[in-house]
Amino acid sequence: MTGLNTVLIVVGLFLAGGVYSFWKQGMPKGVVVLLSIGSVMCLVAGVMRIQGLWD
């Protein structure tokens, strides 16, 4: 596990928390959708790098 994997997963989890917070505050759906897409992309990229599927 490298530093980039850790950063991608941490950023993904941070964005996931932001999605929940923005949803509870009643932010526009477009902002929530963009944050959730970014969160999923970071988490998937981090996991794929850990699995060795994407180098």
LUMFIPA-154032 format. One record per atom (N, C-alpha, C, O, CB): residue in three letters; y, z, x; atom name. Coordinates in steps of 0.05 Angstrom, whole numbers, padded with zeros to 5 digits. Glycine has a CB too. Layout:
<pts>
PT,ala,Y,Z,X,CA .
...
</pts>
This chain:
<pts>
PT,met,-00023,00000,00017,N .
PT,met,00000,00000,00000,CA .
PT,met,00025,00000,00018,C .
PT,met,00028,00017,00035,O .
PT,met,00000,00024,-00019,CB .
PT,thr,00042,-00020,00014,N .
PT,thr,00065,-00022,00030,CA .
PT,thr,00090,-00011,00016,C .
PT,thr,00088,-00003,-00008,O .
PT,thr,00070,-00051,00038,CB .
PT,gly,00112,-00010,00029,N .
PT,gly,00136,00000,00018,CA .
PT,gly,00146,-00017,-00005,C .
PT,gly,00157,-00007,-00025,O .
PT,gly,00158,00002,00039,CB .
PT,leu,00142,-00044,-00004,N .
PT,leu,00151,-00061,-00025,CA .
PT,leu,00136,-00056,-00051,C .
PT,leu,00147,-00056,-00072,O .
PT,leu,00148,-00090,-00017,CB .
PT,asn,00110,-00050,-00049,N .
PT,asn,00094,-00044,-00072,CA .
PT,asn,00105,-00019,-00086,C .
PT,asn,00109,-00018,-00110,O .
PT,asn,00064,-00039,-00065,CB .
PT,thr,00111,00001,-00070,N .
PT,thr,00121,00026,-00081,CA .
PT,thr,00148,00021,-00094,C .
PT,thr,00154,00032,-00116,O .
PT,thr,00124,00047,-00059,CB .
PT,val,00166,00006,-00081,N .
PT,val,00192,00001,-00092,CA .
PT,val,00190,-00014,-00119,C .
PT,val,00203,-00007,-00138,O .
PT,val,00209,-00015,-00072,CB .
PT,leu,00173,-00034,-00120,N .
PT,leu,00169,-00050,-00145,CA .
PT,leu,00159,-00032,-00168,C .
PT,leu,00169,-00034,-00190,O .
PT,leu,00150,-00073,-00141,CB .
PT,ile,00140,-00015,-00162,N .
PT,ile,00130,00003,-00183,CA .
PT,ile,00150,00024,-00192,C .
PT,ile,00153,00029,-00215,O .
PT,ile,00104,00017,-00173,CB .
PT,val,00165,00035,-00173,N .
PT,val,00185,00055,-00180,CA .
PT,val,00208,00042,-00196,C .
PT,val,00217,00053,-00216,O .
PT,val,00197,00068,-00154,CB .
PT,val,00217,00018,-00188,N .
PT,val,00237,00004,-00203,CA .
PT,val,00228,-00003,-00231,C .
PT,val,00243,00000,-00250,O .
PT,val,00246,-00021,-00188,CB .
PT,gly,00202,-00011,-00233,N .
PT,gly,00191,-00017,-00259,CA .
PT,gly,00190,00007,-00277,C .
PT,gly,00197,00005,-00301,O .
PT,gly,00163,-00028,-00256,CB .
PT,leu,00182,00030,-00267,N .
PT,leu,00182,00054,-00282,CA .
PT,leu,00210,00064,-00290,C .
PT,leu,00214,00074,-00312,O .
PT,leu,00167,00077,-00267,CB .
PT,phe,00229,00060,-00271,N .
PT,phe,00257,00067,-00277,CA .
PT,phe,00268,00050,-00300,C .
PT,phe,00281,00060,-00318,O .
PT,phe,00274,00064,-00252,CB .
PT,leu,00262,00024,-00299,N .
PT,leu,00271,00006,-00320,CA .
PT,leu,00257,00013,-00347,C .
PT,leu,00270,00011,-00368,O .
PT,leu,00266,-00023,-00313,CB .
PT,ala,00232,00021,-00346,N .
PT,ala,00218,00029,-00370,CA .
PT,ala,00231,00053,-00383,C .
PT,ala,00234,00054,-00408,O .
PT,ala,00188,00035,-00364,CB .
PT,gly,00240,00072,-00367,N .
PT,gly,00255,00095,-00377,CA .
PT,gly,00281,00087,-00389,C .
PT,gly,00290,00098,-00409,O .
PT,gly,00259,00116,-00355,CB .
PT,gly,00294,00067,-00376,N .
PT,gly,00319,00056,-00387,CA .
PT,gly,00316,00043,-00414,C .
PT,gly,00333,00045,-00431,O .
PT,gly,00332,00037,-00367,CB .
PT,val,00293,00029,-00417,N .
PT,val,00288,00015,-00442,CA .
PT,val,00286,00036,-00464,C .
PT,val,00297,00033,-00486,O .
PT,val,00261,-00001,-00440,CB .
PT,tyr,00271,00057,-00459,N .
PT,tyr,00268,00078,-00480,CA .
PT,tyr,00295,00091,-00486,C .
PT,tyr,00301,00096,-00509,O .
PT,tyr,00248,00100,-00470,CB .
PT,ser,00310,00097,-00465,N .
PT,ser,00336,00110,-00469,CA .
PT,ser,00355,00091,-00485,C .
PT,ser,00368,00100,-00504,O .
PT,ser,00349,00117,-00442,CB .
PT,phe,00356,00066,-00478,N .
PT,phe,00374,00047,-00492,CA .
PT,phe,00365,00043,-00520,C .
PT,phe,00382,00041,-00538,O .
PT,phe,00375,00021,-00477,CB .
PT,trp,00339,00043,-00525,N .
PT,trp,00329,00040,-00552,CA .
PT,trp,00337,00063,-00570,C .
PT,trp,00345,00060,-00593,O .
PT,trp,00298,00037,-00552,CB .
PT,lys,00335,00088,-00559,N .
PT,lys,00342,00112,-00574,CA .
PT,lys,00372,00113,-00579,C .
PT,lys,00381,00124,-00599,O .
PT,lys,00334,00137,-00558,CB .
PT,gln,00389,00101,-00561,N .
PT,gln,00418,00101,-00565,CA .
PT,gln,00427,00079,-00584,C .
PT,gln,00451,00078,-00591,O .
PT,gln,00431,00097,-00538,CB .
PT,gly,00409,00061,-00592,N .
PT,gly,00417,00040,-00610,CA .
PT,gly,00431,00016,-00597,C .
PT,gly,00447,00003,-00609,O .
PT,gly,00434,00051,-00631,CB .
PT,met,00424,00011,-00572,N .
PT,met,00437,-00011,-00557,CA .
PT,met,00427,-00038,-00570,C .
PT,met,00407,-00038,-00584,O .
PT,met,00430,-00010,-00527,CB .
PT,pro,00441,-00060,-00565,N .
PT,pro,00433,-00086,-00576,CA .
PT,pro,00404,-00093,-00567,C .
PT,pro,00396,-00087,-00545,O .
PT,pro,00453,-00107,-00567,CB .
PT,lys,00390,-00107,-00584,N .
PT,lys,00363,-00114,-00578,CA .
PT,lys,00360,-00132,-00554,C .
PT,lys,00340,-00131,-00540,O .
PT,lys,00350,-00128,-00602,CB .
PT,gly,00380,-00149,-00549,N .
PT,gly,00379,-00166,-00526,CA .
PT,gly,00378,-00151,-00499,C .
PT,gly,00364,-00159,-00481,O .
PT,gly,00403,-00184,-00526,CB .
PT,val,00393,-00129,-00498,N .
PT,val,00393,-00112,-00473,CA .
PT,val,00366,-00099,-00470,C .
PT,val,00356,-00098,-00448,O .
PT,val,00416,-00091,-00475,CB .
PT,val,00355,-00089,-00492,N .
PT,val,00329,-00076,-00491,CA .
PT,val,00307,-00095,-00483,C .
PT,val,00290,-00089,-00467,O .
PT,val,00323,-00063,-00518,CB .
PT,val,00308,-00120,-00493,N .
PT,val,00288,-00140,-00487,CA .
PT,val,00290,-00148,-00457,C .
PT,val,00270,-00150,-00444,O .
PT,val,00292,-00165,-00504,CB .
PT,leu,00315,-00152,-00447,N .
PT,leu,00318,-00159,-00419,CA .
PT,leu,00308,-00137,-00400,C .
PT,leu,00295,-00143,-00380,O .
PT,leu,00347,-00165,-00413,CB .
PT,leu,00314,-00112,-00407,N .
PT,leu,00304,-00090,-00390,CA .
PT,leu,00274,-00088,-00392,C .
PT,leu,00261,-00082,-00371,O .
PT,leu,00317,-00064,-00399,CB .
PT,ser,00262,-00092,-00415,N .
PT,ser,00233,-00090,-00417,CA .
PT,ser,00219,-00112,-00402,C .
PT,ser,00199,-00108,-00389,O .
PT,ser,00224,-00090,-00446,CB .
PT,ile,00231,-00137,-00402,N .
PT,ile,00219,-00159,-00387,CA .
PT,ile,00221,-00153,-00357,C .
PT,ile,00202,-00157,-00342,O .
PT,ile,00234,-00185,-00393,CB .
PT,gly,00244,-00143,-00348,N .
PT,gly,00247,-00136,-00320,CA .
PT,gly,00228,-00114,-00311,C .
PT,gly,00216,-00115,-00290,O .
PT,gly,00275,-00127,-00314,CB .
PT,ser,00224,-00094,-00329,N .
PT,ser,00205,-00072,-00323,CA .
PT,ser,00177,-00083,-00320,C .
PT,ser,00163,-00076,-00301,O .
PT,ser,00206,-00051,-00345,CB .
PT,val,00168,-00099,-00339,N .
PT,val,00141,-00110,-00338,CA .
PT,val,00137,-00127,-00313,C .
PT,val,00116,-00126,-00300,O .
PT,val,00135,-00126,-00363,CB .
PT,met,00157,-00144,-00306,N .
PT,met,00155,-00161,-00283,CA .
PT,met,00152,-00145,-00257,C .
PT,met,00136,-00151,-00240,O .
PT,met,00179,-00180,-00281,CB .
PT,cys,00168,-00123,-00254,N .
PT,cys,00166,-00106,-00231,CA .
PT,cys,00139,-00092,-00229,C .
PT,cys,00127,-00092,-00208,O .
PT,cys,00189,-00086,-00231,CB .
PT,leu,00130,-00081,-00251,N .
PT,leu,00105,-00067,-00251,CA .
PT,leu,00081,-00086,-00245,C .
PT,leu,00064,-00079,-00229,O .
PT,leu,00100,-00053,-00278,CB .
PT,val,00081,-00110,-00257,N .
PT,val,00060,-00129,-00252,CA .
PT,val,00060,-00138,-00223,C .
PT,val,00039,-00141,-00211,O .
PT,val,00062,-00153,-00271,CB .
PT,ala,00084,-00144,-00213,N .
PT,ala,00085,-00153,-00185,CA .
PT,ala,00076,-00131,-00166,C .
PT,ala,00062,-00137,-00146,O .
PT,ala,00114,-00161,-00178,CB .
PT,gly,00083,-00106,-00171,N .
PT,gly,00073,-00084,-00154,CA .
PT,gly,00043,-00081,-00155,C .
PT,gly,00031,-00077,-00134,O .
PT,gly,00087,-00059,-00162,CB .
PT,val,00032,-00082,-00179,N .
PT,val,00003,-00079,-00181,CA .
PT,val,-00012,-00103,-00169,C .
PT,val,-00033,-00099,-00156,O .
PT,val,-00005,-00076,-00211,CB .
PT,met,-00001,-00127,-00173,N .
PT,met,-00014,-00151,-00161,CA .
PT,met,-00014,-00149,-00131,C .
PT,met,-00033,-00158,-00118,O .
PT,met,-00001,-00176,-00171,CB .
PT,arg,00008,-00139,-00119,N .
PT,arg,00009,-00136,-00090,CA .
PT,arg,-00011,-00115,-00081,C .
PT,arg,-00023,-00118,-00059,O .
PT,arg,00037,-00129,-00081,CB .
PT,ile,-00014,-00094,-00096,N .
PT,ile,-00033,-00073,-00088,CA .
PT,ile,-00062,-00084,-00089,C .
PT,ile,-00078,-00079,-00071,O .
PT,ile,-00032,-00048,-00107,CB .
PT,gln,-00068,-00101,-00109,N .
PT,gln,-00095,-00112,-00112,CA .
PT,gln,-00099,-00135,-00092,C .
PT,gln,-00122,-00143,-00088,O .
PT,gln,-00098,-00123,-00140,CB .
PT,gly,-00078,-00144,-00078,N .
PT,gly,-00081,-00165,-00059,CA .
PT,gly,-00082,-00193,-00071,C .
PT,gly,-00090,-00212,-00058,O .
PT,gly,-00106,-00161,-00043,CB .
PT,leu,-00074,-00195,-00096,N .
PT,leu,-00074,-00222,-00109,CA .
PT,leu,-00049,-00238,-00102,C .
PT,leu,-00050,-00263,-00106,O .
PT,leu,-00076,-00218,-00139,CB .
PT,trp,-00028,-00225,-00093,N .
PT,trp,-00003,-00239,-00088,CA .
PT,trp,00008,-00228,-00061,C .
PT,trp,00017,-00206,-00060,O .
PT,trp,00017,-00236,-00111,CB .
PT,asp,00007,-00244,-00041,N .
PT,asp,00017,-00236,-00014,CA .
PT,asp,00040,-00252,-00006,C .
PT,asp,00051,-00248,00016,O .
PT,asp,-00005,-00238,00007,CB .
</pts>
